[in-house]
Amino acid sequence: MMASVKKKHILVVDDSPDTLEVLQRNLESRGYRVHSAPGAIEAIKILESTPMDLVITDLKMPEINGLSLIRHIQENFKNTEVMMITGYPSIEGAVEAVKTGAEEYLAKPFTDEELFSAVERVLDKLHTHRASKAQTQKPPSIRHGLIGDSKAMCKVLNAVEKAASSSATVLITGESGTGKELVARAVHYNSPRASAPFVPINCGGIPESLLESELFGYVKGAFTGATETRAGFFQTAEGGTIFLDEISDTSLSMQVKLLRILQDKEVFMVGVRHPQKVDVRIIAATNKDLLSLVKKDVFREDLYYRLNVITIDIPPLREREEDILLLVRHFANKFAKEFGKPAPRFSENALQVLNSYYWPGNARELENIIQRLVIMSEGDIIDVPDLPSLMRFSALRGVGPNRTLVAVEAEYILSVLASVNNNKTKAAEILGIDRKTLRERLKKIQHPSPSE
């Protein structure tokens, strides 16, 4: 997972003006804020006045060489990482640079992609290191029950506040496991309806034949088995909010009934001809692209526009990497308290793997994994061997593009399986294949042929 380049300051140190110019131009093209110095003395002056995330230094320079500069940085600037470049590569030089404190060692000439990849790896390690140090600090701030300091999550939190101050219908979109119900609850409990009920409904979890009676209620004798009059979820949510999760799973006939509620604020109980007025705010959610379903004529266009008054799109966890380690710490503290155990610490290597993982199951998958780690851990520190084997395999993602398609496919299949607790039916659905095909792929993963 690539570290965010926003506000990252990089100092390039080289006695060659041409090298300085090329490095500065290339790194600035990626959004980094780049400073340059022709030697170690000038670099130290810049470091004393401007905090740097990364220093890229040449090895051989007049007066003070690169190794001496690295030692000075290690002794005086603990939050700055170092990367060494040299036109005189040797094994001894590389070993000495790493021993002194350089995180990466690049031999000239190197390609732009080799440079960018090395910079991203170092900044990822810096992010992990800072997060590791922050484990003993105060817990992450929680706004409206939601955790996140990333730009993407701040956008969601701002949208929650605006939606809460309005009575308009809200449509929440996002992949499975991103926390759509949490966002819906945040909207409700920060709105004027907070003292009234919040009623969550999973539209895909109720059979179509029962959905109408469950939502709108029924009267005694309306159908076989209706031995009493029973209110539906809409009546239960009177004055409050009803959350219709996976709205895309409803049939066209049910969509007509929901449209009538949005238009007229009234429901028809099963077995009754006269409507009943309801005062309920509707918040809907989906992990599918409703507009594409509209174009396929499986979702009503008029209902889509009625629902899509205020939209809150929740980003997947892989797009809010700044929040991953905050959530790790939050879930570790939560489950440690729940199970009466001391909160575990995570090694920097373990945090690096957690931060680099793709998280197909998003925050829900992360929560499940941390819960399992807290339960199963025997020591005070969780290290890489304690992580699920799938995650240790995914750590190879950082080695670059030199991987076969078979390896990439295997990693993705295993990650999807992990995200759904090894439920092969759900995994096949996510992958867009049938269970038989999934079984065949898993056999190949477990018993690869020599050519693979």
Residue pairs with C-beta under 8 A, 6 or more apart in sequence:
1 124
1 318
1 321
1 355
1 356
1 357
1 358
1 397
2 120
2 124
3 120
3 123
3 124
3 126
3 127
3 321
4 321
4 322
5 30
5 31
5 32
5 123
6 31
6 151
7 33
8 32
8 33
8 53
8 54
8 123
9 32
9 33
9 35
9 50
9 51
9 52
9 53
9 54
10 27
10 32
10 33
10 34
10 35
10 52
10 53
10 54
10 55
10 56
10 119
11 34
11 35
11 36
11 37
11 43
11 46
11 47
11 52
11 54
11 55
11 56
12 20
12 23
12 24
12 27
12 34
12 35
12 36
12 37
12 55
12 56
12 57
13 36
13 37
13 38
13 39
13 40
13 42
13 43
13 55
13 56
13 57
13 58
13 61
13 66
13 69
14 20
14 23
14 36
14 38
14 57
14 58
14 61
14 85
15 38
15 39
15 58
15 61
15 62
16 58
17 38
19 58
20 36
20 38
23 34
23 36
23 56
23 115
24 34
24 36
26 112
26 115
26 116
27 34
27 115
27 119
28 34
30 116
30 119
32 119
35 46
35 50
35 52
37 43
37 45
37 46
39 61
39 62
39 63
39 64
40 57
40 61
40 63
40 64
40 65
40 66
40 68
40 69
40 72
41 63
41 64
43 55
43 57
43 69
44 69
44 72
46 52
47 55
47 73
47 76
47 77
47 80
51 79
51 80
52 77
52 80
53 79
53 80
53 81
53 123
53 126
54 80
54 81
54 82
54 83
54 119
54 122
54 123
54 126
55 69
55 73
55 80
55 81
55 82
55 83
56 82
56 83
56 84
56 85
56 119
57 66
57 69
57 70
57 82
57 83
57 84
57 85
58 66
58 84
58 85
58 86
58 87
59 65
59 66
59 67
59 84
59 85
59 86
59 88
59 93
59 97
60 66
60 86
60 87
60 88
66 84
66 86
66 97
67 96
67 97
67 100
70 82
70 84
70 97
70 100
70 101
70 102
71 100
71 101
73 80
73 82
73 101
74 82
74 100
74 101
79 126
79 130
81 103
81 122
81 123
81 125
81 126
82 101
82 102
82 103
83 102
83 103
83 104
83 105
83 106
83 118
83 119
83 122
84 97
84 102
84 104
84 105
84 106
85 105
85 106
85 107
85 108
85 110
86 93
86 105
86 106
86 107
86 108
87 107
87 108
89 107
89 108
93 105
94 105
97 105
98 105
103 121
103 122
103 125
104 118
104 119
104 121
104 122
106 114
106 115
106 118
117 400
121 398
124 352
124 355
124 356
124 398
125 348
125 352
127 321
127 322
127 355
128 325
128 348
128 351
128 352
128 355
129 348
131 325
131 326
131 351
131 355
132 346
132 347
132 348
132 351
134 325
134 329
135 329
135 345
135 346
139 329
139 330
139 333
140 147
140 149
140 326
140 329
140 330
141 147
141 149
142 330
143 157
144 157
144 160
144 161
144 186
144 189
144 190
145 182
145 185
145 186
145 189
146 153
146 156
146 157
146 160
146 179
146 182
146 183
146 186
147 153
147 323
147 326
147 327
147 330
148 154
148 156
148 157
148 320
148 322
148 323
148 326
148 327
149 322
149 323
149 326
150 320
150 321
150 322
150 323
152 315
152 319
152 320
153 315
153 320
153 323
156 183
156 312
156 313
156 314
156 315
159 310
159 312
160 183
160 186
160 187
160 190
160 312
161 190
162 310
163 170
163 187
163 191
163 310
163 312
164 186
164 187
164 188
164 190
164 191
165 191
166 310
167 191
167 192
167 281
168 309
168 310
169 262
169 281
169 282
169 283
169 284
169 306
169 307
169 309
169 310
170 184
170 187
170 282
170 283
170 284
170 309
170 310
170 311
170 312
171 283
171 284
171 285
171 286
171 290
171 307
171 308
171 309
171 310
171 311
171 312
172 180
172 183
172 184
172 283
172 284
172 285
172 286
172 311
172 312
172 313
172 314
173 180
173 285
173 286
173 287
173 290
173 311
173 312
173 313
173 314
174 180
174 285
174 287
174 313
174 314
174 315
174 316
175 287
175 314
175 316
175 362
176 287
176 361
176 362
176 364
176 430
177 317
177 361
177 362
177 363
177 364
177 365
177 419
178 314
178 315
178 316
178 317
178 362
178 363
178 364
179 314
179 362
179 363
179 364
180 245
180 285
180 287
180 314
181 200
181 243
181 245
181 285
183 312
183 314
184 198
184 200
184 241
184 243
184 283
184 285
185 198
185 243
187 241
187 283
187 312
188 194
188 198
188 240
188 241
188 243
188 281
188 283
189 198
191 241
191 281
193 239
193 240
193 241
193 281
196 237
196 238
196 239
196 240
196 241
197 236
197 237
197 238
197 239
197 240
197 241
198 237
198 240
198 241
198 243
199 233
199 236
199 237
199 240
199 241
199 242
199 243
200 243
200 245
201 214
201 215
201 233
201 242
201 243
201 244
201 245
202 245
202 246
203 211
203 244
203 245
203 246
203 247
203 249
203 250
204 245
204 246
204 249
205 246
206 214
208 251
208 254
211 250
211 254
212 254
212 257
212 270
213 222
213 223
213 226
213 230
213 232
213 270
214 232
214 233
215 232
215 233
215 234
215 257
215 267
216 232
216 234
216 235
216 257
216 267
216 268
216 269
216 270
217 229
217 230
217 231
217 232
217 234
217 235
217 267
217 269
217 270
218 226
218 229
218 230
218 232
218 269
218 270
218 271
219 226
219 229
219 269
219 270
219 271
219 272
220 226
220 227
220 228
220 229
220 271
221 271
222 269
222 270
222 271
222 272
223 270
223 271
226 270
226 271
232 267
232 269
233 242
234 242
234 261
234 267
234 278
234 280
235 267
235 276
235 278
237 278
237 280
238 278
238 279
238 280
239 279
239 280
240 280
240 281
241 280
241 281
241 282
241 283
242 280
242 281
242 282
242 283
243 283
243 284
243 285
244 250
244 258
244 282
244 283
244 284
244 285
245 284
245 285
246 285
246 286
246 287
247 258
247 284
247 285
247 286
247 290
247 307
248 286
248 287
248 288
248 290
248 293
248 299
250 258
252 298
252 299
252 300
255 299
255 300
255 303
256 300
257 267
257 268
258 282
258 303
259 300
259 302
259 303
259 306
260 266
261 267
261 278
261 280
261 282
262 282
262 303
262 306
262 307
263 306
264 275
265 277
265 278
265 279
265 280
266 275
266 276
266 277
266 278
267 275
267 276
267 278
268 274
268 275
268 276
269 276
282 307
284 307
290 299
290 304
290 307
290 308
291 304
293 299
294 300
294 301
294 304
316 359
316 362
317 323
317 324
317 327
317 359
317 362
317 363
317 366
318 358
318 359
321 355
324 354
324 355
324 359
324 366
325 351
325 354
325 355
327 363
327 366
327 367
328 346
328 351
328 354
328 366
328 370
331 366
331 367
331 370
331 371
332 343
332 344
332 346
332 370
332 373
332 374
333 343
335 370
335 371
335 374
335 375
336 342
336 343
336 344
336 374
337 343
339 374
339 375
341 374
342 380
344 373
344 374
344 377
344 379
344 380
344 381
344 382
345 380
345 381
345 382
346 354
346 381
346 382
346 383
347 381
347 382
347 383
347 384
349 383
349 384
350 382
350 383
350 384
350 386
350 387
352 395
353 384
353 387
353 391
353 392
353 394
353 395
354 366
354 387
354 391
356 394
356 395
356 397
356 398
357 391
357 394
357 395
357 415
358 394
358 397
358 412
358 415
359 365
359 366
359 419
360 412
360 415
360 416
360 418
360 419
360 430
361 368
361 418
361 419
361 420
362 419
364 419
365 418
365 419
368 421
369 387
369 388
369 391
369 418
372 388
373 382
373 386
373 387
376 386
377 386
384 392
384 395
385 392
388 418
390 411
390 414
390 415
390 417
390 418
393 411
393 414
394 411
394 415
396 403
396 407
396 411
397 411
404 452
406 444
406 448
406 452
409 441
410 441
410 444
410 445
413 427
413 431
413 438
413 441
413 442
413 445
414 445
416 427
416 430
416 431
417 423
417 424
417 427
419 430
420 426
420 427
420 430
424 435
424 438
424 439
425 435
427 438
428 434
428 435
428 437
428 438
431 438
433 441
444 452
